[in-house]
Amino acid sequence: MLLSFRVTNHRSLREEQQLLLTPTYPDDRADDADWEAVPVAGIFGANASGKTNVLDALVSMRALVLGSLRDSESRIGIHRHPFSLDTTSTDTPSTYVVDLLIRGVRYTYGVSVDDSHVTEEWLHTYPHKRKREIFHRVDDKFNWGDTASTQLRKYADDLESNVLFLSVAGRFKVRDTRVPFEWFVKARPHKPFFRFSGDRTSNRIDNRNLDRISALLRAADTGIDAIELIEERAEDWSGQSPNPSVTEDGARRRFLQLQHRGEEGALFPLLFRDQSFGTQALTEIGVLALDVLAAGSILIVDEIDRSMHTFLTAQIIGLFRDPETNPNGAQLIFSSHDSALLGRIQGVEVLDRDHVWFTEKDECGATELFPISAFKPRKEDNLERRYLSGRYGAVPIIKDELFAAALSARENTDDATSAK
């Protein structure tokens, strides 16, 4: 599980910000849950306050770990997004640190990068709750822990300056690096798109989870009875294939077909691209959620409420909160504008106090990330009402007169144009 994530100098996150997932209110969680970290964290705030950037920082760290070896081949340096609203941050490294608890052992992995190379990288473990250094890299120089193997050390030879050491050692499954590397491999990010992709979703579905996705869509009152994964062989192509997804060998095409129940209970097939945005969103996120729940990994969703009804969003969150549906300690980290998620839906609290975070920007455009626990809320407090009343901040400060004047100016311009 992810215990904490720290980031410095990434997009609007200029100073170090920390998403701390160890519980402040352990009595809030389910009686039969023995998780060391909370299974859910929701980030709320005004538009352009930096919610997406917090998630993007974690996703970018994952991309660095999984992709730096590949990117080194093009010799393009390191792709990053430092804070851009001052004169110094572009020359300052960006830093990302995760604290993980995996199979009872804590790992701390961190990396700092600038535009050209890795400036610092380190990995510590805590077997028996005592710190043990695996490696600590500053530029191209390495310090090794006492237990570092010869095999581990050899991968530092001839390492490119813009390649993360964890990318290399983890990919080759070297002891001590394999476990944290695989945590990044299993993490699943999801960003909102203008149009959801049947190709992307069909590639994530196999026959083992088709029945579960079908059951999810039926339970969500979508009118869909089943989802099917259709595969076409190359010799069956007729020049066109609906919403095709070509496999690596180029010999087959895969696409999704959903069976809708219609007149007199008959079933009618429709393609994924013909579904509503809400059905597409539920299908994509549902596929990812089932994958993550089975693996005990982490799902990162920006704007989880986009195109989905609040009831459905609450149900997805509930899958991670319930030890029966989340026996492996999977986690969901999301951003949202839907304040209803801070309250009760169908008589059930969607989020506990430990699950709620906010973002605000200061006068320099830098984001601050802070938990609702900073306000010491009581268990019986109506978090939704207090948030909307401004008790926790993180809401837009709208100047009514200027807002109306801006619209009025637009209308006057349109009238003048029409009169010509």
ROTIMI-12775 format. One record per residue (C-alpha): x, y, z. Coordinates in steps of 0.1 Angstrom, whole numbers, plus 5000, padded with zeros to 4 digits. Example, Ala and Ser with C-alpha at 12.3 -4.5 7.8 and 13.67 -1.06 7.14 Angstrom:
! ROTIMI-12775
512349555078/513749895071/
***
This chain:
! ROTIMI-12775
500050005000/501050364995/501750525029/502650865016/503651054985/505851374985/506551594955/508451924950/508552144919/506051974896/503652194877/501852414903/503452224932/506352454939/507152364976/507052014989/503551874992/502651555009/499751315005/499851125038/497650815038/498250675073/495050715092/494551005117/491150855127/491650475128/488250435146/486450555114/487450245093/485449925091/485949695121/487349405100/489749625080/493449585091/494949815065/498050025075/496950305051/493550435041/492150265009/490750584995/491850944992/489751214974/491151554965/488651844962/489152204954/488352494930/488952474893/492652524885/493652474922/496052194914/494051874921/495051724888/498651824893/498851624925/497751314907/499851404876/502951414898/502451054910/501650944874/504751124862/506850944888/505550614875/506250714839/509850804849/510350464866/508850264838/510050474808/513450624816/515350334801/513450364768/513650744767/517450734771/517750584737/516650904721/519051114742/516351374749/517251434786/514351404810/510751504803/509451704833/507151994842/508752224868/506852524884/506852794857/505553104876/508853224890/512453274876/514152994896/512152674896/513052574860/516652544871/515752354902/515351974903/511951814907/511651554935/509251264939/509251024969/506950734978/506650545011/505350195004/504249905026/504449575007/503949235023/504749385057/508049555047/508249935043/510150085013/511150445007/512050534971/512850884959/514251054928/515251404919/515651504882/516351814862/516051864825/519151664816/519851394843/519051224875/520551444903/519751204932/518050874937/517750644967/516050334980/515650235017/513849935032/512749885068/512849505076/511949455112/511249835113/514949925111/516250135082/518449965057/519950155028/519949974995/521550244974/521950624973/522950794941/524151154937/524551234900/526550934887/528150834921/526650554941/526850464978/525750104985/524149955016/525849665033/523549415018/523749534982/524649234960/527349224933/524549174908/522849494919/526049694917/526949584882/523849754868/525250084878/528150034854/527750244822/524350374834/523150674814/522850994834/519151034825/518150674834/516750584868/518750304884/515450144896/514250134860/517249904851/517649694883/513849654887/513349544851/515849274855/514249164888/517249224910/516649154946/515649454968/514549654937/512049414922/509249474947/509049854946/509549844908/506549614904/504449844925/504850104898/504149844871/500849744887/499650104894/496850204871/496350574861/493250704844/492851044830/489651194816/489451204778/487151404754/486151064742/486650724759/488550464739/487050124731/490550024718/492150094752/489349924771/489249614749/492949564754/492449554792/489549304791/489948934789/487448654791/488048614829/486548944838/483848984811/481248834834/482149074862/482049384840/478749264826/477449224862/478649574871/476849734841/473649544849/473849664885/474350024874/470950034856/472450104822/470049884803/473049664793/472749294798/476249184788/479449304773/481249094747/484849094734/484749024697/487948904679/488248904641/490948714622/492748884594/491248664568/487748764580/488249134575/485949284550/487949614546/486349764577/486049664613/484049844639/486250024664/489249794657/492149724680/494949544663/497049314684/500849304683/501149034657/498649224635/496748904629/493548984649/491249274657/489449314690/486449534698/483749564724/480049494717/477449564744/474049374744/471249614753/467849484764/465149644743/461649594731/459949274745/463149194763/465049124732/468849194731/470349434706/474149474700/475749814700/479349914698/481350074726/481650394706/477850424704/477450424742/476850724764/479850894780/478550774813/478550404802/481950444786/483350594818/481850334840/483150054818/486750194816/486950274853/485249944862/487749744842/490649924859/489049884894/488549514890/492149474879/493549684908/491349514934/492549174923/496249284924/496049484956/497649784937/496550144932/494150324909/494650694902/491650864886/491451234877/487951374878/486351044888/482851204886/483251304850/480251174830/479150944859/476150994882/477051054919/475450724929/477750524906/480850714917/479950634953/479650264944/483050264929/484550424960/482650174981/484349884964/487650004978/486350085013/484749745019/487149475031/484949205015/485449354980/488949474987/490649195006/494149274991/494449635003/494049804969/493850184970/491950454950/493250804947/491051044929/490151414923/486551544921/484351854920/481351664933/480851784968/477951534973/480751274978/481551445011/478051365024/475751065028/474450894996/471550655000/472150665038/475850585037/478850805043/480850795010/484150915026/485550915061/487451205075/490751035067/489851015030/489451395023/492051635010/491851984995/493952204972/494252574971/496552814952/498353104968/498853454953/501953324934/499953044917/501552764938/499352484951/498952384987/497652034995/496151985029/493851725047/490451795062/491951665095/493751995097/490452145108/489751875134/486351785122/484051575144/482751245132/479151375132/480051695112/478251745079/481451775058/479551855026/477652145041/480752285059/482852265027/480252445006/479952715033/483752775030/484752635064/487552435049/488552675021/489352514987/486252674970/486352934942/486053294953/483653434927/483153804922/479553814913/479654174898/482654104877/481253764865/477953934855/479854224839/481953994818/478853814805/477154154799/480054284779/479853974757/476154024751/476754394742/479454294717/477154034701/474354294699/476554554683/477854294657/474254184649/473254554643/475854604616/
***
